Amino acid sequence: MDRMKPTSETFITPELVERFDIPGPRYTSYPTADRFLPDEWGAHLAHALGSRAGTLGHAPLSLYIHLPFCASVCYYCACNKVITKDHGKVSEYLRYLEQEMDLVVPLVGAGHRQVAQLHLGGGSPTFLDDDELTQLMSLLAQRFELLPDMERSIEIDPRTVTPKRLAHLRTLGFNRVSFGVQDFDPRVQKAVHRVQPFEQVQALVEEVRRLRFDSINL
């Protein structure tokens, strides 16, 4: 019997729905959050970073920086986020992020700091203004060797950028953008509290192409 053969019947019962109507992890990262364990001194992380050189040699790093800030909430979002219009929180966050870098870099080792991929996610990384993004990239460049041909990717809320901002991202070396687009139906956008007309996104995509970014994701 071909197990992949489609059938015309659907066997979804109330019992089946009830069985799976429970909280579960979001498989957007690995390990998932429900597998995190208390580790007061970061011993597991320190061990993993310290043993990396022995298992991977001088393979370059991939870095993910989480920037949780958003000016308004999108009702579908389950990410770790901070809803605020206070940019003072960004300055504080960057100070703590710098401290974390200084804790992590020695564990990686002096000869193992090359970076081939960088991704800024959130939240809305473009909540940060040009100066704040420049500061973040400077903090990274002071502590890691950012390879010339590295992938530099950033998630973008189309409501928070202009052609001028996109040009600044290009000067910072970003070559891949990911536009957050859930739906172009105005009724859906209103329902999820994220109104961004098709024409607005279209104009930004055209500007990204003009600026010769390597990759565009929606």
C-alpha angles and dihedrals in degrees: 000000000000105000091195094055110119119238132204092227127082117208100199108139131180087249092055092049091049091049093057098035093105134107114272139174122274107239095217093111138026129262092030120234094256088064094057113112132201108271108166097185099035090245095151093050092046091050093048093049093044094051093045094089091055094052103034103024112203097341108147122252131249112215128202119192117193115211105182102187125120130167092218136013125256107213095222095053121115097170125119100268145161116213108209145126092208109108089190086080089062092057090051092047092051090052091055091043090055090052090051091051090053090053095047102042097066089051091054092053133236095269097047106060102103112127122206099170133034125180127183112202138164152084093339113323088192088066082084113085124232094270093049093050090048089051091051093051090048091053090052095046091052092057106030136042103244105204116230094237096041123136111249111190132178135183112232132201101210090216092063104052139071131188087265091055091048089053090052090052088053091052088053088058100256111154103170129054131187115201116206105232121158102165140341095213105112091215092056092045091053092047093053092042095242113111113182116148120226091244091058093054092042092055091050093049090051090050091050089053091049089052088053100237109177098230140019123196128187 
